[in-house]
Amino acid sequence: MIYREAGQFKTSYKQDSAIFPILQDRIAIYFYLFVAFIVIPLFGSDFFINSMMIPFLVFALAAIGLNILTGYTGQISLGTGGFMGVGAYSAYKLTTYFPETNIILLILLSGFFAAAVGMIFGLPSLRIKGFYLVVTTLAAQFFLEWAFIRIPWLYNYNDSGAIEVPQREAFGIIVTGALATPTVRYLVVLSIVVFLTWIVSNLIHGRIGRSWMMIRDMDIAAELIGVRPLHAKLSAFAVSSYIAGVAGALMVFFWLGAAEVESFDVNHSFLILFMVILGGLGSLVGSFLGAAFIWMLPIIIRATPKAMGLDINASTVEQINFMIIGALIVIFLIIEPHGLARLWAIAKQKLRVWPFPY
């Protein structure tokens, strides 16, 4: 088999602690990036890019944000939708006050407002945990939804109560608004997602990430060996909310084009939580796998009868879709409770030792 590490010797600590220690894994990453940046923009249809790839990347980024908090730090949250809304409304206000500033920079800055709000609502995590923390983050979700509706300043006193994305350019290219092509919007979203994933990966494999995981595994023992729960938990809430805020801004500015409060309701919080659980807690790869499964598979299921020439009522197809997705989720979680990322890791491990058993 081609997936072998025989003959790959490590002569330094840096090589031994690399994120991708096997050459084949590094080649695979370069291949995935090549497909994402070159093949899909060249050969993907507007429907595929706009309806599948852009929302997949947005939800994968939001799942990474929640995974930092739930998977790596052990703090369960149901406020991800609200934090995404904070990022979206912040980006909208920033474009209002700074219309000449690069829109990509404004979207990255909008995440800091979500991080500040996340830290405020993360303060109770210093005293409570488990189910009680779930209730606290759910209260944050409902409060933020109320604010998005009841504070007209957030949506510039628009009669419809919606935020509408203005046309903006970046580096001389139209990237938002009706004239922005799906390919351009996809490339911008992809670049931001890859950049933030790289940042998060470095955080996780560094001192900050180790403190998060120690708090997750046993917070009392972590405190005894020098980890400060205040810094660890609040930093996790800040980074998680920042990632979610940027994801919310990307969702509105590069996918929806306009949004109301329903775009950030509690259903989205549950949707992203399902992505994290199904993909795998404490895994960046799992965030992408969970987002792909939850978002892309229903689209494929809905398109299959039409592609086969079957005339089935749309509501019937929708119900069948719910049944199939629900059954697959139950089956996957029974087979491997640690999610799709664990199945992927097991498959790679078997390839490394094939055909010898272990």
C-alpha positions, 0 to 999 in steps of 0.5 A: 500500500502507498500509505506507509511511513517506513523509511521516514526518519525523524531527526529533530523534535520539530519533525517528531511533533509535526501536525502531519508527521507522515509524508503522505498526509502532507501530500494529501493536504496539498492535493485537497488545497489544489482541488479547492483553490484550482479545480472547483473554481474552474469546473464547478457550476454556479449552483454547486459553488453557491449552494453547496461549497460556500455554505459548507465552508461557512458551517465548517468554520462555525463548527470549528469555533464550537469545537474549540469550546465544546470539544477541546475545552469541555464547555457545552454551548448552545449560543453559537447562532447568537455569536454568529449574529453578533459577527454579522451585525458587527460587520454590517455596522463596520461597513456603514461607518468605514465604507472605503475599508477593505471588506475582508479586513472588516469581516475579520475585525467583526469577530472581535466584537463576537469575542467580547460578547462571548467572554461576557457570557462565558463568565458563568463558566467559572462557577458552573458547568454541564447542564447549567452552562448549557442553560446559560449559553441558551439564555445568551442565544435568546438575549442576542436574538432579542437584541437583533430584533429590538435594537433598530440601530443594529440594522440601521433602522431598516423598515424590513428589520434586515441587514442588506449587504452593500456592494464592496470591492477588495483589491479591485474586484467586486466581492460582495453584492449582486454583481459578485460572482459565486467563484469570487465569493467562494475563493474569498470564503475559502481563503479565510477559512483556510487561514483561520483553520491554520491559526486554530491548529497552531493554537491547539498544538501550543500552550493555549490548546494544552491548557484547554484540554487539561481543563476539559479532562480534569479542571481541578487537577489542571488548576493544581498544576498551574493552569488558571481556569479564568484564563483558559475558559475565557480564552476558549470562549473568546476564540470560539466566539471570534471564529463563530462571529467571522463565520456569521459575517461570511454567511451573510456577506458571501452567501445569503446577501441579506439576513434577518434574525431567523438566520441566527436563531437557536435552530442554527445553534443546534445544527452546528452542535450536531455537526460537531458531535457527528464529525467528532469532538476535539477534531478539526477534521471532524468539523469539516466532515460533520459540516459536509455530512449535515449540509451536503448530504440532504442536498444530494438526497433531494436531487437524487429523485429528480436526477433519476426522473422520478416524479415525487412530491417535494414534501415527500422528498423532504420527509424522506430526507429527514428519515435518512439523515436521522437514521444515518446519524444514529447508525454512525453514533452507534458504530463510533460515538467519537464521530466521523473523524474517529472512523477516518483515523481508524481507517488510516491506522489500518492502512498503515499496518495493512496487511498485518493485524493489530 
